[in-house]
């Protein structure tokens, strides 16, 4: 089975980090967002994913492709790359992998981390849509259902017709059927919200054609689409996973924390809710509720609610800061 991941977006709400790294490749406690999604499927799905199709922007680097290829190999899957030259909506993004929409496929938009405590079966359905119960359904596209069968889709309902939000994860028994309906939208210029081609319009056409849609609910749905959301989700994952950590000279650790390989810390106070990626060096600093990526250097800092890029340096910085890869900040 193929897993198709559209990820050509520019991730403007997680800048400066998305200037150099696509949002799905950002780390959450030592593991990339996109890899956490693959791991969830491996743990909860009653099918094996043997190919991952990544839909990238036209300017994504060879290094990014190599990272994704290596990740796919770790999960015994082939990596395939397609390109979305312009962003024209979710249905358009999926259409860029049109040649891959054959047989069983899963499509997932990699803006969020989700998890389910139960196995998901896709038997006896033409499509399965992953859903999460929410307090304010008017903010989301929702699915109306009768038992496990989905009967309708409604975009941002003004009345409480359903509290099950569509989280952006979809299974199709026949990818060709989906592509046929997406092609109809493109050929007839059928656009929805934002004058873009919306995947929910293709789903609605499949439903009206008599295809059987089944729901699968998730227990966790964590957003990573903004800097505050990335920080909050990292904190939730840290609490859940309870990573072990070493003792460091003259340093106090307040869990939960994630501390990667080759990290050096001295004379500091770390945590709670701090994630430190491999190779980072921290001296004489107090760090709380912060994400620090690989090979960064912090000296004399007192940070809270901050995000630090790869190979970045911060000296005597205070409060909340957000600096991208290879940046230097001295205060």
C-alpha positions in Angstrom: 0.0 0.0 0.0 1.1 3.6 -0.8 1.3 6.5 1.7 1.0 9.8 -0.1 2.2 12.9 1.8 1.6 16.4 0.3 4.3 18.6 1.8 5.0 21.3 -0.7 3.7 24.1 1.5 6.1 26.8 2.7 5.2 26.6 6.4 5.1 30.4 6.9 3.7 30.1 10.4 6.7 28.3 11.7 9.3 30.7 10.3 12.2 31.2 10.7 12.7 27.4 10.8 10.8 26.7 7.6 13.1 28.8 5.6 15.5 25.9 5.6 13.5 22.9 6.7 10.0 21.8 5.5 7.6 21.8 8.4 7.0 18.1 8.4 10.8 17.6 8.9 10.9 19.6 12.1 11.6 17.5 15.2 9.3 16.7 18.1 11.4 15.2 20.9 14.0 13.7 18.6 11.7 12.4 15.8 10.6 14.4 12.7 6.8 15.1 12.5 6.5 13.1 9.3 8.3 10.1 10.8 6.0 10.1 13.8 3.1 9.9 11.3 4.7 6.9 9.6 5.3 5.3 13.0 1.6 5.7 14.0 0.5 3.9 10.8 2.9 1.1 11.5 1.5 0.7 15.0 -2.2 1.1 14.3 -3.0 0.2 10.7 -4.0 -3.3 9.6 -2.0 -2.9 6.3 1.7 -2.6 5.5 3.0 0.6 3.8 5.6 -0.4 1.2 5.9 2.9 -0.7 5.8 6.6 0.5 5.1 9.2 -2.1 6.3 12.7 -1.1 4.8 15.7 -2.9 7.4 18.5 -2.6 7.8 22.0 -3.8 9.9 22.7 -6.9 12.9 24.1 -4.9 13.3 21.4 -2.3 16.9 20.4 -1.9 18.7 17.1 -2.6 19.5 17.0 1.1 15.8 17.0 2.0 15.1 14.1 -0.5 18.0 12.2 1.0 16.6 12.7 4.5 13.2 11.4 3.4 14.7 8.5 1.5 16.7 7.4 4.6 13.5 7.7 6.8 11.6 5.6 4.3 14.3 2.9 4.3 14.1 2.8 8.2 10.4 1.8 7.7 11.0 -0.7 4.9 9.4 1.5 2.3 10.4 2.8 -1.1 10.6 6.6 -1.4 9.0 8.3 -4.5 9.0 12.1 -5.1 6.5 14.2 -7.0 6.4 18.0 -7.5 3.7 20.6 -6.9 4.8 23.7 -8.7 2.0 26.0 -7.4 -0.3 25.7 -4.4 -3.9 25.5 -5.7 -5.5 23.6 -2.8 -5.6 20.2 -1.2 -7.2 18.3 -4.2 -4.6 19.9 -6.6 -1.8 18.8 -4.2 -3.0 15.2 -4.3 -3.4 15.3 -8.1 0.4 15.9 -8.4 0.8 12.3 -7.4 -1.9 11.2 -9.9 0.2 8.5 -11.4 0.6 6.9 -7.9 -3.2 6.9 -7.2 -3.6 3.2 -8.0 -5.1 0.6 -5.7 -4.9 1.1 -1.9 -3.6 4.4 -0.9 -3.5 6.5 2.3 -3.2 10.3 2.0 -2.1 12.3 5.0 -1.4 16.1 5.3 1.6 16.3 7.6 0.7 19.3 9.7 -0.4 17.4 12.8 0.6 14.4 15.0 -2.2 12.0 15.7 -2.5 8.7 17.6 -5.0 6.0 18.2 -5.0 3.4 21.0 -6.8 0.9 18.9 -6.0 -0.8 15.6 -7.7 0.6 12.6 -9.2 -1.8 10.0 -10.0 -0.6 6.5 -11.9 -3.7 5.5 -15.4 -3.4 4.1 -15.2 0.2 3.0 -14.3 2.1 -0.2 -12.8 4.9 2.0 -11.9 5.5 5.6 -11.7 9.0 7.0 -9.8 9.7 10.3 -11.8 12.0 12.7 -11.4 13.6 16.1 -14.1 14.8 18.4 -13.7 18.6 18.9 -15.4 21.2 21.1 -15.9 23.8 18.4 -16.8 22.0 15.1 -17.4 25.4 13.4 -13.7 25.8 12.9 -13.3 22.5 10.9 -14.6 20.4 8.1 -16.7 17.7 9.8 -18.2 14.3 8.9 -21.8 13.4 9.6 -22.2 9.7 10.4 -24.7 7.0 11.1 -22.8 4.5 13.4 -19.5 3.8 11.7 -20.8 4.9 8.2 -20.1 8.5 7.1 -23.2 10.0 5.4 -22.1 13.6 4.6 -19.3 16.1 4.8 -19.8 19.7 5.9 -17.2 22.5 5.8 -17.2 24.6 9.0 -20.8 24.1 10.0 -22.7 27.0 11.4 -25.0 24.6 13.3 -23.8 21.7 15.5 -24.5 18.9 12.9 -21.4 16.9 13.9 -18.5 17.3 16.4 -16.2 14.9 14.5 -13.5 17.0 12.7 -11.7 15.7 9.6 -8.0 15.6 10.6 -6.5 15.2 7.1 -5.9 11.5 7.0 -7.7 9.4 4.3 -7.7 5.8 3.0 -9.0 4.8 -0.4 -9.4 1.2 -1.6 -9.1 2.4 -5.2 -7.0 5.5 -5.7 -8.2 5.7 -9.3 -11.7 6.5 -8.1 -10.4 9.5 -6.2 -8.2 10.7 -9.0 -11.2 10.6 -11.4 -13.2 12.9 -9.1 -10.2 15.2 -8.6 -9.8 15.4 -12.3 -13.4 16.4 -12.7 -12.8 19.3 -10.3 -9.8 20.4 -12.2 -11.3 20.1 -15.7 -14.5 22.0 -14.6 -12.8 24.6 -12.4 -14.8 23.5 -9.4 -13.2 25.4 -6.5 -14.2 25.7 -2.9 -12.9 27.6 0.1 -10.2 30.2 -0.9 -11.0 29.6 -4.6 -8.9 26.5 -4.4 -9.5 22.9 -5.4 -10.6 21.1 -2.2 -10.3 17.4 -1.5 -13.6 17.5 0.5 -15.4 18.3 -2.8 -13.9 15.1 -4.4 -14.9 13.1 -1.3 -18.4 14.5 -1.6 -18.6 13.4 -5.2 -17.5 9.9 -4.2 -20.1 9.7 -1.5 -22.8 10.8 -3.8 -21.7 8.1 -6.3 -22.5 5.5 -3.7 -19.0 4.8 -2.3 -19.0 3.4 1.3 -17.2 5.7 3.7 -16.3 4.5 7.1 -15.0 6.6 10.1 -11.9 6.0 12.2 -11.5 8.1 15.3 -8.2 9.2 16.9 -7.5 9.7 20.6 -4.8 12.4 20.0 -4.6 15.2 17.5 -1.8 17.6 18.1 -1.1 20.6 15.9 2.4 21.6 14.8 1.4 24.4 12.4 2.6 27.4 14.3 5.5 28.1 16.7 3.2 28.1 19.8 1.5 24.9 18.6 4.9 23.2 17.9 6.0 24.1 21.4 2.8 23.0 23.0 2.7 19.7 21.1 6.4 19.0 22.0 5.4 19.5 25.7 2.6 17.0 25.4 4.8 14.4 23.7 7.5 14.9 26.3 5.0 14.2 29.1 3.7 11.1 27.3 7.0 9.6 26.4 9.0 10.3 29.5 12.4 10.2 28.0 15.4 9.2 30.1 18.3 11.6 30.6 21.9 11.7 31.9 23.3 13.7 34.8 25.3 16.8 33.8 27.9 18.6 35.8 26.5 21.5 37.9 23.1 21.1 36.1 19.6 20.6 37.4 17.1 18.8 35.1 13.3 19.3 35.6 11.5 16.6 33.5 9.9 16.1 31.2 12.8 16.7 28.8 14.3 15.1 25.7 18.1 15.3 25.4 19.7 13.9 22.2 23.0 12.3 21.6 26.3 14.1 22.1 24.7 17.0 24.0 26.9 18.9 26.4 25.4 20.8 29.4 27.2 22.5 32.3 26.2 24.9 35.0 22.6 25.1 33.8 18.9 24.5 34.7 16.9 22.6 32.1 13.2 22.0 31.9 10.4 21.3 32.2 9.2 20.8 28.6 12.6 21.3 26.9 13.7 19.3 23.8 17.4 19.4 22.9 18.5 17.7 19.7 21.9 16.0 19.0 25.2 17.8 19.4 24.0 20.9 21.1 26.1 22.7 23.8 24.6 24.6 26.7 26.6 26.6 29.3 25.4 28.6 32.3 21.8 28.9 31.1 18.3 28.4 32.3 16.0 26.9 29.7 12.3 26.2 30.0 9.6 25.2 27.5 12.0 25.5 24.5 13.0 23.5 21.4 16.7 23.5 20.5 17.7 21.8 17.3 20.9 20.1 16.3 24.4 21.5 17.0 23.3 24.7 18.6 25.3 26.7 21.2 23.7 28.5 24.1 25.8 30.4 26.7 24.5 32.6 29.5 20.9 32.4 28.3 17.6 32.5 30.2 15.0 31.3 27.8 11.3 30.4 27.9 8.9 29.6 25.1 11.7 29.8 22.5 12.8 27.9 19.4 16.4 27.6 18.3 17.6 26.5 14.9 20.3 24.0 13.8 23.9 25.3 14.3 22.5 28.5 15.8 24.2 30.4 18.6 22.6 32.5 21.4 24.8 34.4 23.9 23.2 36.1 27.0 19.8 36.0 25.4 16.8 36.5 27.7 13.0 35.8 27.4 11.4 34.4 24.3 13.5 34.2 21.1 13.1 32.4 17.8 16.2 32.2 15.7 16.7 30.1 12.5 19.5 27.8 11.4 23.1 29.2 11.5 21.9 32.4 13.2 24.0 34.2 15.9 22.3 36.3 18.6 24.4 38.2 21.2 22.8 40.4 23.8 
